[in-house]
Amino acid sequence: MHLLPMSLEELNLYLDNSHELSRDAMLEKIILLTVSYFCVGTELRFIHSSESTTKSGKQRASSFDESENSDKPD
């Protein structure tokens, strides 16, 4: 499914409220809502995974530094 930008005619087109309650309009709204939730969920998952990767990378680096310091004689 490809989303296309709305034209000026579509924005200025006057439709009565009965159009909003039609089967096709309701299905379109449901589909767009579903796609929106999927996109937001995917972005949140990527953000969460990148944050956890960054945190684990910092933990590995700090534990590596500690192990180097413990190997050196005083």
N, C-alpha and C positions, 0 to 999 in steps of 0.2 A: 504494500500500500504506500503510495507516494502522496505527500501533502503538498498542495499547491497554494501559492499565496492568493488571497482574496482580491478580486478586482474592485475597482471603484463602483461599478454598477451593482455588484453584489452587496457592498456596504450600504449603498443608498437605496436599495430595493426595499419597498415597503411590503411586508408580509403580515397578514393578520395572525392572531394567536393560534388559530386552528392549524396552521402549518406546523407550528412547533410541537403539536400533539400528534402529528401524523406518524405512521409507523417508520418511514424512512428517516425522518428527522430524529426520532428517538434512538433508532439503531446507530445513526451516525454519532450522536452524543455519547452513547455507551461505548462505542469503539474508540472514540477520541479520549474518553476518560480512562479506558483500559490501557491504551498506549501511553498516556501521560503517566499513570501510576507505574507502568513498567519502566519507563525512562527514568523517573525519579528513583525508583528502587535500584536500578542498575548503577546510577551515579552514586547513590549512597553506599552501595556495596564496594565500588571502586575506591571511594574516599576512605572507607573503613579499612580495606585491605592495604591501601598505601600507608595509612597511619600505623597499622600494626607492623608493616614491614619496616617502616622508619624506626619505630620503637625497638623492635627486635634487633635491628642493625646497630642501634646505639648501645643496647645491652651487650651485644657480642663484642663491640669495640671496647667497652669499659671492662668487661671480664678479661679480654685479651691483654689490656694494659695492666690490670691487676696481676695476672699470671706472669707477665714479664718482670714486674717489680718484685714479686716474691722469689723469683729465681736468682736475683742479684744478691750477692753476699753483702752484709753490712760492714 
